[in-house]
Amino acid sequence: MANGSSSYLSPAIILVAVLVVVFMAVFLAGTNRSEFENPMDISAFEQALHDEGLQTCIQGDVNWMTTPGFVRGLFYDISTNCSTFDPNRPEARVWVLEFSNIEARDAAVRNFETSRRHIGSAIVWVKGSMVILVDGSQRTEVVSALREAMASIEA
């Protein structure tokens, strides 16, 4: 009987080791997203959109002044062709938001990821003090070009 119980010990140790590794990966994934001192200018974002063939069909200010640490923000409804743009179904709505400190920035991202959006329907990038959120009915070619634009500015 002693041999039988020791044969279960090895898989139990392996399982515990795997759980520890998974826990550490989840724990570390929840840490700060990007160096806060790595600045991004909104004009660089706009140029990256243009370089990837995306057009801004609608642009407006974001007024989140009651959000702690919020500095300023803009939203963009983007498309590959604004002449066929439907404001009721934007191909992607992008929010570019600036925060005054890393805690406020990361709290905004966590809030967006856990409570604002539907699971799997949005994208988040972080670059310095900026948060870039993508929402809306995301058309595949628009999102692909947007991913390339974000890669070009290292977000």
C-alpha positions in Angstrom: 0.0 0.0 0.0 2.9 2.3 0.6 4.0 1.9 -3.0 0.5 2.8 -4.3 0.4 6.1 -2.4 3.9 7.2 -3.5 2.8 6.6 -7.2 0.2 9.4 -6.7 2.8 11.7 -5.1 4.7 12.5 -8.3 1.6 13.6 -10.3 0.5 15.7 -7.3 3.9 17.5 -7.2 3.7 18.1 -10.9 0.2 19.5 -10.6 1.2 21.8 -7.8 4.2 23.0 -9.8 2.0 23.7 -12.8 -0.5 25.6 -10.7 2.3 27.7 -9.2 3.6 28.6 -12.7 0.1 29.5 -13.9 -0.5 31.6 -10.7 2.8 33.5 -11.3 2.0 34.1 -14.9 -1.5 35.5 -14.0 0.0 37.6 -11.2 2.8 39.1 -13.3 0.3 39.8 -16.2 -1.6 42.1 -13.8 1.4 44.3 -13.3 2.1 47.7 -15.0 1.5 47.6 -18.7 4.2 49.9 -20.1 6.8 52.3 -18.9 5.0 55.5 -18.1 7.9 57.6 -19.2 7.6 56.3 -22.7 5.7 59.2 -24.2 3.3 59.1 -27.2 2.0 62.1 -29.0 -1.6 61.9 -30.4 -0.2 63.3 -33.7 2.0 60.1 -33.9 -1.1 58.0 -33.5 -3.0 60.0 -36.2 0.0 59.6 -38.6 0.2 55.9 -37.9 -3.5 55.6 -38.9 -2.9 57.5 -42.1 0.2 55.5 -43.0 -1.8 52.3 -42.8 -4.5 53.7 -45.1 -7.1 54.3 -42.4 -9.3 57.4 -42.4 -10.8 59.3 -39.5 -14.5 59.8 -40.4 -15.6 61.3 -37.1 -13.4 62.7 -34.3 -14.5 64.2 -31.0 -13.3 65.1 -27.5 -13.7 62.7 -24.5 -14.8 64.4 -21.3 -14.0 62.0 -18.5 -13.1 64.8 -16.1 -14.6 62.8 -13.1 -12.2 59.9 -13.8 -9.3 60.1 -11.4 -6.0 61.0 -13.2 -7.7 61.7 -16.6 -5.9 64.5 -18.5 -7.5 64.6 -22.0 -8.8 62.3 -24.7 -10.2 62.0 -28.2 -12.3 59.4 -29.9 -12.1 58.5 -33.6 -14.5 56.5 -35.8 -12.2 55.1 -38.4 -12.7 53.4 -41.7 -10.8 52.4 -44.8 -13.2 54.6 -46.8 -15.2 57.4 -45.2 -17.5 57.7 -48.3 -19.1 54.4 -47.3 -19.0 55.1 -43.6 -22.1 54.4 -41.5 -22.1 56.4 -38.2 -24.5 53.9 -36.7 -22.0 51.0 -37.3 -18.5 52.4 -37.2 -15.9 50.0 -38.5 -13.9 50.7 -35.4 -14.2 53.3 -32.7 -10.8 54.2 -31.1 -10.4 56.1 -27.8 -7.1 57.7 -27.2 -6.9 58.8 -23.5 -4.1 60.4 -21.5 -3.6 59.9 -17.8 -1.5 61.8 -15.3 -0.1 58.8 -13.5 0.5 55.1 -14.0 -2.0 54.0 -11.3 -4.8 56.0 -13.0 -3.8 54.7 -16.4 -3.7 51.0 -15.3 -7.0 51.4 -13.3 -8.7 52.7 -16.4 -7.4 49.7 -18.5 -8.5 47.2 -15.8 -11.9 48.8 -15.6 -12.3 48.7 -19.4 -11.1 45.1 -19.6 -13.3 43.8 -16.8 -16.5 45.8 -16.7 -17.1 48.1 -19.7 -16.7 45.9 -22.6 -18.2 42.6 -23.7 -15.7 39.7 -23.4 -13.7 39.5 -26.6 -15.1 42.5 -28.3 -12.5 45.1 -27.7 -8.7 45.8 -27.9 -6.5 47.7 -25.5 -3.0 49.2 -26.1 -0.9 51.2 -23.7 1.9 53.6 -24.6 3.4 55.8 -21.9 0.6 57.9 -20.3 -1.8 57.0 -23.1 -4.4 54.3 -23.3 -5.8 53.3 -26.7 -9.1 51.4 -26.6 -10.9 50.0 -29.6 -14.6 49.4 -29.5 -17.5 49.2 -32.0 -18.3 46.7 -34.7 -14.7 46.0 -35.7 -14.3 45.2 -39.4 -11.5 42.7 -39.9 -9.4 44.7 -42.4 -9.7 47.9 -40.3 -8.6 46.1 -37.1 -5.7 44.5 -39.0 -4.5 47.9 -40.3 -5.0 49.3 -36.8 -2.8 46.6 -35.3 -0.1 47.5 -37.8 -0.4 51.1 -36.9 -0.1 50.4 -33.2 3.0 48.2 -33.9 4.6 51.0 -35.9 4.4 53.3 -32.8 5.3 50.5 -30.5 2.1 50.5 -28.5 
